[in-house]
Amino acid sequence: MPKEEQLSDYINELTLYYSARSERQYEGTSKALSLLLWWLVALPALLTVTAIYSFILFIFPRKVDKHAKCETKICVARTFATSSKLRFLEEESVSFFSENPFSKVEQNNLYNLPLKHRLIAFFRSFSIFFKDFPKLSSEVSNYLPLRDAFSAIKLYIPRFAHKVNFTSYFSELLNLYNPSVVVTGNKEDRFALSEQTICKEKGIKLVCYPHGLEYAIQLPRGVVGDTFYCYSQATKKYYEDIYKNFDQTFIYSPEIVQKLLGRQVEKENVERRVVFFPESRGKDINLMILSLLLENGIDVYLKLHPLDSKDDYIELGLPPENIIDDFSQAISGNVILARKSTVLLEALYSGSLSCALLFDSDDSKSFHEQFPSLWDDRIKQVTDVDELIQWLSYEVA
């Protein structure tokens, strides 16, 4: 692939979603048809959506801080989970901004800028569009087969405008507050690379405290941050090896990981509960696992993913009172079961026992090949329900 600075902010996603590889470069008919598809179909669609979205963002009523002061350190926390994990940085005078495109009341919001800055961001969004689109269309045509090129259009039609405007408003936010350090929870996606691109242009230090597990995949533009805080020593060593040509520092600090992942709450119950955390993907696997747990008489509790529905699990026979709503109550001082998730690490730092349920072959492969932070001897691995029962009988006697 080309040098890092010539790659788009989307190249890591193309690698993760579609397995784009430089050694598998397409030529001839496939590349020509893909380029034709992107320029004749994707360009007008993406441009139309971006123009409408940019205009709505510009005219949307805002609550604006008219007395914005320069900030030394800022963080745009795109999700509540990221904001929650990074709140300990307020002690280091990090100012947090949400990323809510259509909020009228949030003052510390990326998009709630003064009119002058919103106007600049509006016009800049078109400049960013015509910088991003040629790179993305070229990379899709070079590194993806035609069927994936079509799939990528469907993927980015609702997402391209969001990224373009995020980049534009983020750049203007930095112009307004003039920080010396930007903190991010985004580690490798289009938003992360957008932050990295802008920070490099402006000479601002970028520090990453990753939200979500690090991948054991060498990405074309790596993970972001002049400084990157790893979830484990295994990740630190792995990243120092595969990204040795990148100018960045990888740090593993148990104290920082404890602050990022640990939850300690006062609990009414003193006995450990067995709590299963289903994943947002592979719903059939979640249901299969819960069925096995119930069939074998395991008194299991459930902490649902925000995108999941409790009705599907109650239909399997799970008592409604065995669903725990509060994350901190679920993750603290219990026995945590999950497939391949950050919660397996969060459990270790929250006084819980941690067990990976690798009943599915794809889950097992992903666990062992994709997520170095889970390569921790403290996380028990089981491949079937009998092995789990044996382990539980020893740990939860």
Secondary structure, DSSP 4 states (H G I P E B T S, - for coil): ---GGGS-TTHHHHHHHH---TTS---HHHHHHHHHHIIIIIHHHHHHHHHHHHHHHHHS-----TT----SEEEEE-SHHHHHHHGGGGGGTEEEEE--TT-SS-SSBTT---HHHHHHHHHHHHHHHHHHHHHHHHHHHHHS-HHHHHHHHHHHTTTHHHHHHHHHHHHHHHHHH--SEEEES--SSHHHHHHHHHHHHHT-EEEE--SSPPPSS--TT----SEEEESSHHHHHHHHHHTTTSS-EEEE-HHHHHHHH------S--SPPEEE---SS-HHHHHHHHHHHHHTT--EEE---TT--HHHHHTTT--GGGB---HHHHHSSSEEEESS-THHHHHHTTT-EEEEE--SHHHHHHHHHH-GGG--TTEEEESSHHHHHHHHHHH--
